[in-house]
Amino acid sequence: MTQNQQNSYIYGKNPVFEILTNNSKRINKIYIQKNFSLDNRLKKIVELAKEHKIIVQYVDLKKFSEFFEPKVNFQGVIASVSPVEYIELDEFLNIKKDGYKKIIILDGVSDPHNFGAIIRTAAAAGFDGVMVSNHRSCPINATVEKISSGAINHVSIIKTSSLNSSIDLLKKQDFWVIATQMEAKQNYYEVDYTDMNFALVMGSEGSGISKTILNKADFTVKLESNFESLNVSNATAVIVYEAVRQINTKMKRK
């Protein structure tokens, strides 16, 4: 199966349930594995599909293997879906919101497990978007959707042809840019993330953040030495939830 074909399917009970609940128009058809034990979640998927007038077809495991490698844990369900729609930065900036906006920018993150986990973290923490470039970025595929556990339907995915130009535009729109760098003088928890729009830039594990983007950062921060073994999705979660902690603490004091 080609990459483009694989991008047209998602699998697993939670991802399929989430998209049925929050973005059912993306679903073309649902496949349920024959003779698979229908637990409450699968029964609910079938019920929601009928409500949304989505075709449900019962197929054997061999049919599932035409969509993905046999080693994939389908959990008894696959959905044929339309691709996730990326949005342009201008469109994102025009979205009205009370309070400040927070986004994550990924510079060269290409692993689908990391990408999906970062999307899940962004949605859970109330961030507004995740930005990627047309080049050197992971496409949204079935693995990304599976790892995001449906969170991809709750956060804007911004795609740009130039991270550098997009960061310049963000700065003109009163965003502060915070980049991670091992050589930074500040620890991640020493930055005040409250009372500002900000973009957190995370780089690939191999090459990190490009020098041109680092030069545009208003702050560079590091994770302490005991965090050096974390991959990019874990490191992102550490910084994101520190920002959320600070913001929530400040709100409680008001």
Secondary structure, 3 states (H helix, E strand, C coil): CCHHHHCCEEECHHHHHHHHHHCHHHEEEEEEECCCCCCHHHHHHHHHHHHCCCEEEEECHHHHHHHCCCCCCCCCEEEEECCCCCECHHHHHCCCCCCCCEEEEEECCCCHHHHHHHHHHHHHCCCCEEEEECCCCCCCCHHHHHHHCCHHHCCEEEEECCHHHHHHHHHHCCEEEEEECCCCCEEHHHCCCCCCEEEEEEEECCCECCHHHHHHCCEEEECCHHHCCCCHHHHHHHHHHHHHHHHHHHHHHC
